[in-house]
Amino acid sequence: MISRGYSQQSAGDNAGSSIVPLSRAFALTTAATALSAALTALLVRLLYKPHSIAADYSAFAMAARDFQPEPVERMQYLAVIAVLPFAAWGWNRFFTKRRGANEPAPAGLGYALLIAAALAAAIPMLTRAHVVLRTTAAFPFSLAAATICAAGYYYYGSRLLDKTQAVWCGLALLLTAMAALFGTQVFGFQSIDTAWDYAMHFGSVFHSVEEVWAGKTLLVDFKNQYGLYPVFLAPLFKLTGLSVLKFTVVMACLEVAAWLFLFLAFRLMLSSSALAALACGAALFVCQMHAALLYHLTYFQGVPIRLIAPTAALWLACKWFYEDSVAAKLSCGAVSALAVLWNFDTGIVLFTAWTLALAYQNLLRHGFSGGWNPALKDAAINAAFLFLSVGLYAFYTMAQAGAWPDFAGFLSFVGYFFGQGYFMIKMPLLHGWIGVALIYIAGLAYCAGILDRREYSPRACAVFFLSILGCGLFSYYQGRSVTSNLQFVSWPAIALAAMALEHIRRTAFKPARVFAAIGIGALVFCSAGAAGALPAGIANLRREALPALRGTESPSTRKADFIRQNTAPGENAIILSYNAAAYHLHSGTRNPLKLPGMAELYLQSELHSLAGTIGERKYKVFFEDGAFAFHDGQKNAATESLEENYAAAKKTPDGMTLYLPKPRR
């Protein structure tokens, strides 16, 4: 029921046809809220004095130079996030009381603000896209397609996007981009080496999957960095079996599914399927494909691990906002709760954003007087989902291993990075992140205006959810402030920019056609660039996947054969390598250690535990050249114990050494 004084918008709002004009109050609220955020950050900078305790990183196994704590910047971020919704609401209330506040913004100021924010965010991203694409055959194709589509839109207007041909072209670009992405993400065991991408990125993701598949219990036998996703994937790999190739195929499929969820959400938020496909293709390129093309990077801890739950939840949330699907609402609550276990970093942000979005929706529907009770009821339901998820996993570990899970260990890696500052980089003062932040501020200002007008709008609910979600995911860039991280977490901003483009293209404001043409051109440029990567994807499959299917020999297979030849099937053996999990899997050996993978050995206590196990002289030890290369020197308690208790027996030309226990004196 809609309370008295609130009006349900027409059904056209579901398709984006009912557009609320951007008023002077919106423009002024956006500017004032941005200024409030800047002043809040400045006050924190001047007044906040973190405890000046001398840094002591002796407990960590990583080099002290890699720790760059950011207590002031972190407090600035948290303070701004806390202030933004209240500042947007307060400034909107202030400006709407002024005469002429609800009149359209003069000279299109509101639209100019949206375009300025989008362009400010897009400049570094489109520059990166240009750097990537100009080295490939896709660049002239992307540039030509963008120019033609922008010019066509300028001359023919928004009806161009509604044509069947445009829809099919947009879908063709998106599906081709997904196929290209799949091709760039798949590789087999033959490709494994000691480079950073495989050692630290792949090794830290694959280790826990192999250990859970082998029968160990996560958070009882060992802990990991990226959440309980191996537990969710274990039933699938129990059916299919596990190999590096099968794992990367599954992860590539999950990546495609994540972007498909985003497209389905766009399809509900936008009236044009062509625009939805172009926006999704652009997000795919900006947030992931650029890294695959520029760095040949498979960063599974980013996509799909940190992406699939938020995009699935966004689709379900839009099903609830736009179609009133109670099943979708409950499913979104369940997904948001399970996401906290799947990957805590993004899961807790998603859970919070969903809870706040439901509160905002209830305030829109029932007003401030009647909205709090249903909001608290929805929050209680979400909390019940979360407690049920945590409780079920606790009982699972008790049944599986006879012990309760170590949830402190589950959260410990957050402290290493965001508390101690491992591998953190400070934010630059002037950068494209300002544009991303402005998009979120504009989204909150829009939502404040809808709330003040006392009218229910599914669009406003989706904008609020995306704005809060984007503000929370922004913490990933705030911690390690490199442009590629900004691109990775910018997909909510791209979604909001697409909604703004939808808004702009349906307004009577004459210069809007120019702005919309620029936006359409940018989306086509990125989407076509992603689709143009199909040859690279096919080449990667031939280079990386076919050798695994054919059983082609490589340094990694020779090392696994060496381990297999010197052990019995199922024998416990210690493999000191960043890729130990892959070697255990493909050599048929088992890992006797109850520790994180080498890429996740952050503590000296863990190295001492490893040294103690080596000191027992119970197991054969295989040492790969380059082991501990990314730690604080290759001399540590574990290597000292190895030298003291073991002697080298054999070594392969590829750099794998077998150590056997020395006779006890």
BASE-276175 format. One record per atom (N, C-alpha, C): x, y, z. Coordinates in steps of 0.2 Angstrom, whole numbers, plus 5000, padded with zeros to 4 digits. Example, Ala and Ser with C-alpha at 12.3 -4.5 7.8 and 13.67 -1.06 7.14 Angstrom:
# residues 2
506649725039506249785039506649845039506449895035506849955036506450005039
This chain:
# residues 665
500449945000500050005000500450065000500250114997500650184996500250235001500650255006500350305011500050365008499650395011499350455009499850515007499750545002500250595000500850574996500850504995501350474990501050454984501350464978501050444972501450394969501150344966501550294962501650314955502250314953502350334946502050284941502050314935501750264930502150204929501850164926502150094924502750114919502750164916503250184911503950194915503850204921504550214925504950154925504550094924504950034924505350024918505150054913505550054906505950114905505950164910506350224909505950274905505350264904505050314899504750374903504650374910504450424914505050454917505250514915505850544917505650614922505950614928505850674932506350724930506150784928506550834926507150854931507750864929508250884934508150954935508050974942507851044944508551074946508351144947508951184950509151154957508651134961508751104967509251044967509151004961509650944960510350974959510351014954511051044953511451074959511051114963511351144968511451094974511051044975511150994980511750954978511850934972512450904970513150944971513151004969513651044971513851054978513251064982513351084989513651014993513350954991513550894994514250884992514450894986515150884984515650924988515450994989515851034993515851015001515250985003515250965010515750905011515750855006516250805006516950825006517150875002517750905002517950935009517450975012517651005018517650955024517250895023517350845028518050815028518250805022518950775021519450815024519350885022519850935025519850935032519250935036519250935043519550875046519450815043519750755046520550765045520750795039521450795038521750845044521450895046521650945050521650925058521050885059520950875066521050805068521050755064521150685066521950665067522050645073522750625074522850555076523050515072523050445073523650435079523550375082524050355087524750355084525150395087525850395084526350335087526150275086526550215088527050195083527650185085528150175080527950105076528050105070527850045066528249995067527949935069528349875070528049815066528449795061528149745056528549685057528849675063529249615064528849545064528149555065527749495066527549475058527749515053527549495047528149465043527949425038528449395034528649435028528249485026528349525021528849585022529149615017529649665018529249725021529549755026529249815029529149875024529549875019529449935014528749925011528449865011527849855007527249875011527349895018526849925022526749995022526150025019526050095019525350105022525350115029524650125032524450195030523750195029523450265028522850275033523050285039522550305044522150365043522450415041522150485040521650475033521950445028521550445022520950395023521050345027520550295028519950325032520150365037519650405041519350455037519650485032519350535028518750505024518950445021518550405017517850385021517950355027517450335031516950395033517350455035516950515037516550535031516750535025516450565019515850515018515950455018515450405016514850415021515050425028514550435033514150495032514450555029514150615029513750625022513950585017513650605010512850595010512550545013511750535012511450595016511650605022511350655026511450725023512050735020512150805017511750815011511650755007511250765001510550775003510250745008509550755010509550825013509950845017509950915020509950965016510450965011510451015006509851025001509650965000509050964995508450994999508350975005507851015009507951085009508551105010508651185010508551215004508751184998508651214992507951214989507551154991506851154988506451204991506651234997506251285000506251354996506751354992506951424988506451424982506251484981505851504975506151474968505751444964506051414958506451354958506451324964506951274965506751214961506151204960505951144956505851154948506051214946506051234939506651194936506651184929507251154926507851194927508451154928509051194929509251234923509451294925509551344919510151324915510051324908510551314904510851234904510351194906510451124907511051114912511051154918511551144923511551074925510951044927510950974930511250924925511050934919511350884914512150894913512350954913513050974912513450944918513150944924513450914930513550834929513050804926513150734925513650714920513650754914514050744909514750754911514850814915515550834917515850774922515450754926515650694931515850634927515350614922515550554918516150564914516250624911516850634907517450634912517450664918518050664922518250594924517750554925517850484927518150444920517850464915518050424909518650444906518950504907519550524904520150474905520350454911520850404912520650344910520050324910519850254908519850254900519550304897519650304889520350304887520750344891521450344889521750284889521650244895521850174895521550134890520950144888520650104883521050114876521150184875521550204869522250164869522550164875523250134875523250064873522650024876522649954874522449944867521949984865521649964858522049984852522450044853522850064848523450014846523549964850524049914849523749854845523049854844522749794842522349814835522149764832521749784826521049804827520849804834520249824836520149904836520749934836520650014837520350044831520550034825520150074820519450054819519249984821518549964821518250004826518450004832518150034838518050114837518550144834518550214833518050234827518050194822517550204817516850194819516750134823516050124825515750174830516250204834516050254839515850314835516250334830516150394827515450394823515350334819514750324815514150324820514150294826513550294830513450354833513950394835513850454838513550504833513850504827513550554822512850534820512650464820512050444818511550464824511750454830511350474835511150554835511650594834511550664834511050684828511050654823510650674817509950634818509950574820509250544820508950544827509350554833509050564839508950494843508550494848508550434853508150374849507750394844507350334841507850284838508550304837508950264834509150204838509150214845509250164849508650114850508050134848507550094849507350044843507750054837507750014831507949944833507649894830507749824830508549814828508749844823509449834821509949854826509749914829510249934835510249884840509649854842509649804847510049744846510049724840510449664838511149674837511349734835512049754835512349764842511949794846512149794853512249724856511749684855511849614858512449574855512549584848513049554845513749574848513849644849514449664852514549634859514049634863514049614870514249534870513849494866514049424866514749404863514949444858515649434856516149454861515949514865516449534870516449474876515949444877515949394882516349334880516249314873516649264871517349274871517549334869518249354869518549354876518149374881518349374888518449304890518049264889518149184891518749164888518949184882519549154879520149174882520149244884520749264887520849244894520349204898520449194905520649114906520649074901520649004901521448984900521748944904522348914903522448854907522948814906523048744909523648744913523748684916524348674920525048694917525048674910525648684906525848754906525448804908525548874907525848904914525848864919526048884926526748904926526948954929527748974930527749014936528349034937528549074944528449144943528149174938528049244937527449264942527449334943527049364948526249344947526049344941525349334940525149264942525549214940525349144943525549134950526149154952526349144959525949174964525749234963525449274968524649284967524449294961523749304959523449234959523649194954523349124953523449084959524049084962524249044968523849054974523649114975523249134981522549114980522249114974521549094973521549014973521948984969521848914968522048864974522548894978522748844984522148824988521748864990521148854995520648804991520548814985520148774981520348704981521048694979521348624979521348594986521448634991521448604998520748585000520248624999519548605001519348544996519548534990519348484986519748414988520348424991520648364994520448345001519948385004519648355010519748405016520148455016520248495021519648545022519648575029519048615030519348685031519048735027519248805027519048835034519448875037519448905043519448855049519648795048519848745053520548725052520648695046521348665045521748725042521448775039521848835036521448895035521648945034521349005032521549035025521149075022521349105016521149175015521349205010521249275009520649305006520349265002519749294998519149265000519049225005518349205007518249135006517649115007517449045007517149025001517349054995517149034989517348964987517948934990518048864988517548814991517248834996516748794999516148784994515948844992515348844987515548814980516148814978516348784972516448704973516648684979516848614980516348564977515648564978515248514976515248514968515348564964515448564957516048524955516648534959517248504957517248434959516848414964516848344966516448304961516048334957515748304951516148304945516548354944516848364937517648344938517848334944518548334945518948394945519548404947519848464947520548464944520648514940521248524937521348604935521948624934522048694933521548714927521548674922521148694916520348694918520148644921519448644923519248704928519748724932519648774937519548844933520048854928519948914924519348924920519148864917518548864913517948884918517948854924517348874928517348944930517948974931518049044933517849084927518049064921517849104915517149104914516749044916516049044915515749094920515949094926515749134931515849204930516349224926516449294924515949314919515849274914515249284909514649294913514449244918513849254921513749314925514349344928514349404932514149464927514449464921514249514916513549504913513349444913512649434911512149454916512249444922511849474927511749554927512349584925512349654925511949674919511949644913511549654907510849654909510649594913509949584914509649644919510149664923509949724928509849784923510349794919510249854914509649854910509449794908508849784904508249804908508249794915507649824919507649894920508249924921508349994922508350044916508450014910508450054904507950034900507650084896507150064891507350034885507950044883508250024877508749964878508549904875509049844875509649864872509649904867510349924864510749954869510450004872510850044877511050004883510649954885510849904890511449864888511449844882511949794879512649834879512549904876513149944875513449964882513049974887513249994893513649934897513349874896513649814899514349804896514349804889514949794885515549844887515349904888515849954890516049944897515649924902515849904909516349844908516149794904516549734904517249754901517349804897517949824894518349864899518049914902518349964907518549924913518149884916518249854922518749784922518749754916519149694916519549684910519249694904519549674898520149704896520249774899520849814898521449774901521349744907521849714910522049644907521549614904521749554900522149564894522049624891522349644885523049674886523049724891523649764892524149724896523949684901524449644906524349574905523949544900523849474900523649444907523249484910523149464917522449424918522549374922521949334924521849354932521449394934521449414941520749394944520749324945520149294947519849324954520349344958520049374964519649434963519749464958519349524956518749504953518749474947518249444943518349374942517949324944517249334946517149344954517649334958517549324965517249384968517449444966517249504969516649534965516449504960515949544955515349504955515349434955514749394953514149404958514349414965513749424970513449494969513849544969513549614968513149614961513349594956512949594950512349554950512349494953511749454954511249484958511549514964511049544969510749614965511149644961510849704958510249684953510349624949509849604945509149584949509349544955508749524959508449594962508849634964508549704967508149734962508349744956507949774951507349734950507349664950506749634949506249654955506449664961506049684966505749754965506249804964506049874963505549884957505749854952505349864946504749824944504749754947504249714946503849684952504149704958503849684964503849614965504349584963504449504964504649494971504249464975504449454982504949394982504949344978505449294977506149324976506149374971506749414970507049444976506549484980506749514986507149464991506749414992507049364997507749334994507749324988508349294985508949344985508749404984509249454985509549454992509149454997509349455004509749395005509549335003509949275003510649285000510649304994511349314990511749364994511449424997511849475000512149445006511849395010512049365016512649315014512449275009512949225007513649255004513549315001514049354999514649375004514349385010514849395016515349345017515049275016515449225017515849205010515549215005515949204998516549244998516449314999517049354999516849415004517249425010516949465015517049545012517549555008517749625006517149655003516849624998516349644994515649624997515649575000515049545003514749595009515149615013514849665018514649725015514949755010514749815007514049795003513949745000513349724997512749715002512949685007512449675012512149735015512649785017512449855019512049895014512249895008511949925003511249905002511149835002510449815001510049825006510249825013509849845018509649915018510149955016509950035016509550045010509550015005509150024999508450005001508349945005507649935007507349985012507750015016507550065020507350125016507750145011507550205007506850185003506850125001506150104997505550115002505650095008505150095013504950165015505450215015505350285016504950315010505150295004504750324998504050294999503950235000503250205000502850235006503150235012502650245018502850315021503350355019503450415022503950405028504150465031504550455037504150435043503550445043503150425049502950345049502850325043502650255043503150205040503750235038504250195034504750155038504850175045505350145049505150075051504550065053504349995055504549945049504249955043504449905038505149905036505549955037506249955036506649915041506449925047506749885053506549805051505949795049505749725048506149695042506249735037506749705031507449695034507649745038508349735041508449675045507849665049507849605053507949535049507549535043507549485039508249475036508549525034509249525031509749495036509649525042510049495048509949425049509349405049509249325050509549285044509549315038509849275032510649275034510949325037511649325038511849275044511449285049511549235055511449165053510949155049510849085047511449055042511649105038512249085034512849065038512949105043513549095047513449035051512849025054512748975058512748905054512548905048512548845044513248825043513748875041514448855040514748835046514548865052514848845058514648765060514048745059513848685060514148635055514248655049514548615044515348605046515648655048516348635050516348585056515948595061515848555066515748485064515248475059515148405057515748375053516048425049516548405044517248385048517448435053518048425056518048425063517448425066517448425074517648485077517648545074517848605077517448665074517448715078517048775075517548815071517348855066517748895062518048955065518648965063519049025065518849085062518349115064518049175060518549235061518949235067519449285068519949285062520149225060520649215054520349235048519649225047519249245041519349315040519349355046519349435045520149455046520549415047521249435048521549475043521449445036521749475031521549545029520949565031520749635031521149675035521349655041521749695045522449705042522749655039523449655036523449715030522849715027522849765021522649835023522049835026521749905028521949925034522149885039522449905045523149925045523549875043524249875043524549915037524149915032524349955025524749915021524749845021525149805016524949815009525449835005525349854998524849904996524749955001524350015000524650064996524350104992524550164989524050224990524350284992523950334993523550364987522950394988522650424982522950484980522950494973523150564970522650614972522850674972522350734973521950744967522250744962521850764955521850694951521250664950521250604946520550594944520450544940519750524938519350494943519650484949519150454955518650514957518850574955518450634957517750624953517850604947517250604943516850544945517150484947516750434949516350454956516750484960516350514966515850564965515950604960515350654958514750614956514850564952514250524949513850494955514250464960513850444966513550494970513850554971513550614974512950634970512950634964512350654960511850604960511950544961511450494962511150504969511550514974511250524981510750594980511050644977510650704976509950694973509950654967509350634964508850594969509150554972508750514977508450554982508850604985508550654990507950694987508050714981507450754978506850714977506950644975506350604974506050594981506450584986506150574993505750634996506050694994505750754996505050764993505050744986504450754982503850704984504050654989503550604991503250564986503650534982503350494976503750434976503450374974503850314974504050304967504750284966505050284960505550224960505350164956505850114956506550134954506550184949507250214947507650234952507250274957507650304962507950254967507550194968507750144972508450114969508450104963508950074959509550124960509450184959510050234959510350234966509850234971510150234978510550174979510350114977510650054979511350054975511350074969512050084965512450134968512250194971512650244974512950214980512550184984512850164991513350104989513150064985513550004983514250034980514150084976514750104973515250144978514950184983515350214988515750164992515350104993515750054997516250014994516149994987516649964983517250014982517150074982517650124981518250114986518150084992518650074997519250034994519049984989519649944986520149994982519850044979520350094976520650134981520250154986520550204991521150174995521150104996521650074999522250074994522250044988522750034984522550074977522750134977522550184973522950184966522750134962523050134955522450134950522550164944521950174940521650104938522050054937521649984936521149964941521349984948520849964953520250014953520350074951519750124950519350094944519650074939519250044934518849984936519149944940518849874942518249894946518249944951517649954955517150014952517250034946516850084943516250064940516049994940515549974936514850004939514750014946514150054948514150124945514650154944514650224941514450224934514750174930514550164923513750144923513550104927512750094927512450164928512650204933512250264934512350314929512950314925513050354919512550334914512450264913512050244908511250264910511150264916510450284918510350364917510950404918510950474916510850484909511150444905511150444898510450434896510150384899509350374897508950434899509150464904508850524907508850584902509550594899509650644895509350634888509350574886509150564879508350574878508050574884507250584884507050654886507550694887507350764889507250804883506850864884506750914878507350964878507850954882508351004882508750994876508851044872509151044865509851014865510251054869510951024869511050954871510550924874510550854877510850804871510650824865510750774860511550774859511850824860512650824859512950784865512650794871512950754877512750684876512150664873512050594873512450564867512550604862512950574856513650564859513950604863514650594866514550524870514050524874514050464878513950394874513550404869513450344865514050324861514450374859515050364856515550324861515550354867516050324872515850244873515250234874514950164875515150114869515050144863515150104857515950094857516350144858517050134858517350074862517050074868517350024873516949954871516349954870516049894868516349864862516449904857516749874851517449854852517849884857518549864859518549794862518049784866517949724870517849664865517349684860517149634855517749624850518149674849518749664844519249624847519249604854519749564857519649494856519149474852518949404850519549364847519949394842520549364840521049344845521149394850521549384855521349324860520649324861520449264865520549204862520449194855520449134852521249114852521649164851522349144851522649124858522349154863522449134870522249054871521649044869521448974869521948924866522148944860522548894856523248894860523448944863524148944866524148914873523548924877523548914884523148844885522548844882522148784883522248724879522448724873522548664869523148624871523648654873524248614876524048574882523548594886523348564892522848504890522448514885522048454882522448404878523048424875523448374872523948344876524048374882524548344887525248364885525348424882525948444879526448454885527048434884527548444890527748514890527948534897528148604898528548604905528848654906529248654913528848634919528248654919527748634925527648564925527448534919527348464919527948424920528548444918529148404920529248404928529148464931529148464938528648424941528048424939527548374942527748304941528048284935528248214934528848204939529248244940529848234944529548224951529048254954528848244960528448174960528148164955527748094955528248034955528748044951529247994951529647974957529648024962529948024968529548014974528848004973528447994978527947934976527547914981527047864980526447894979525947864976525247894975524947914982524747974982524447994989524848014994525548004993526048024998526048095001526048105007526148175010526848195008526848255005527548285003527448365004527948395006527948465007528248495000527848534997528148574991528148644992528748674992528848744994528848784987528348804985528248844979527548884979527548934976526948974976526448944972526548894968526048854964526048784967526148774974526148704977525548674976524948704976524248674975524248634968524448674963524448644957524948584956525448584959525948534959525648474963525348484969525048424972524548394968524148434965523548404961523748364955524248394952524548354946525048304947525348294953525748244954525448194959524848204961524548154965524748144972525148194975525348204982524848244986524948234992524448274997524948325001524548375003524948425007524848415015525348395018525248385026525148455030525348505027525348575031524648595032524548625037523848655039524048735039524148765034524348835033524048865027524048925026523848955020524348945015524148955008524648945003525248995004525748975000526349025001526249094999525849104994525649174993525249214998525049175003524649205009524949195015525649175015525949165022526249235023525849275027526049345029526349355036526349295040526549305047527149265048527649295052528249255054528049195058527449195062527249135066527049075061526849095055526649045050527249015047527749055046528449025044528748985049528649005055528948965061528548895061527948895060527548835060527748785054527948815049528148775043528848755045529248795048529948775050529948715055529448715059529348665064529148595061528748595056528548535052529148515048529448555045530048535042530548505046530648525052531048505057530948435060530348415059530148345061530448295056530648315050530948265046530548205044529848215043529448165042529248155034529348215031529148215024529648235019529648205013530048235008529848305006530348345004530248415003530448434996530048464992530248484985530248564985530848584983530948664983530948684976530548734974530548764967530948824968531448834963531848894963531348954962531449004966531049064967530549064972530549004976530049004982530249054987529849094990529949144995530249204991530249214985530549274981530149334983529449324984529049384985528949404993529349364997529349375004529949425006530049435012530549475014531249435014531449425008532049395007531949315007532449275004532249205003532649165009532949205014533149175020532649185025532349135028531849135034531849075038531449075043531449015047531348945044530948945038530748885035531448865031531748915027532348895023532848875028532948905033533448885038533348815041532748795042532548735045532748685039532548695033532648655028533448635027533848685027534548685027534848635033534548645039534848615044534648545045534048525042533748455043533748415037533848445031533748415024534448425020534548375016535048385011534748375004535048414999534748404992534948344989534548304986534648244983534648244976534148274973534048284965533848354964533948374957533748434955533648424947533048454945532848454938533148514935533348514928533548574925533048634925532448614926531948664927531848704933532248674938532248714945531848684950531748624950531348584956531848544959532048554966532448514970532148464975532348404975532148354980532548354986532348374992532748364998532448305002532948275005532848215009533048225016532748195021532948215028533748185029534048225033534748205035534648155040535148105041535148055046535148085053534748065058534848095064535448065068535748115071536348095075536148065082
